[in-house]
């Protein structure tokens, strides 16, 4: 289900992409949404995306 939110990955080791974020893995999911560990390509740092 959560993977359907992602675009094609720009890097082979990533799950996919959401906007400017390269998604590495799913951290968790629940009734209010999903949280991904990702990399912000503009700020060049790891982030959590909900």
C-alpha positions in Angstrom: 0.0 0.0 0.0 2.6 2.6 1.1 4.8 1.8 -2.0 2.0 3.0 -4.2 2.7 6.6 -3.0 6.2 6.5 -4.5 7.5 7.5 -8.0 10.3 5.7 -9.7 13.6 5.7 -7.8 16.4 7.9 -9.1 19.0 5.5 -7.5 18.9 1.7 -7.6 19.3 1.4 -3.8 16.2 3.5 -3.0 12.6 2.4 -2.8 11.3 5.3 -4.7 10.8 9.1 -4.7 8.3 11.6 -3.3 9.0 15.1 -4.7 12.5 16.1 -3.8 13.0 13.1 -1.4 14.7 9.8 -2.3 12.9 7.3 -0.1 15.2 4.6 1.5 12.8 2.6 3.5 9.4 2.5 5.4 9.8 3.3 9.1 6.2 2.8 10.2 2.6 3.0 9.3 -0.7 3.5 11.2 -4.1 5.0 11.2 -2.8 8.5 10.5 -0.3 7.8 7.7 3.0 6.3 6.8 6.6 7.5 7.7 9.5 6.9 5.4 13.3 7.4 6.0 14.4 9.5 3.1 17.2 11.8 1.8 16.4 15.4 1.0 18.2 16.1 -2.3 18.1 19.9 -1.9 19.4 20.1 1.7 21.7 17.0 1.3 20.6 15.4 4.6 18.5 12.4 5.8 14.9 13.1 6.8 11.7 11.4 7.9 8.8 12.0 5.6 5.2 11.5 6.8 
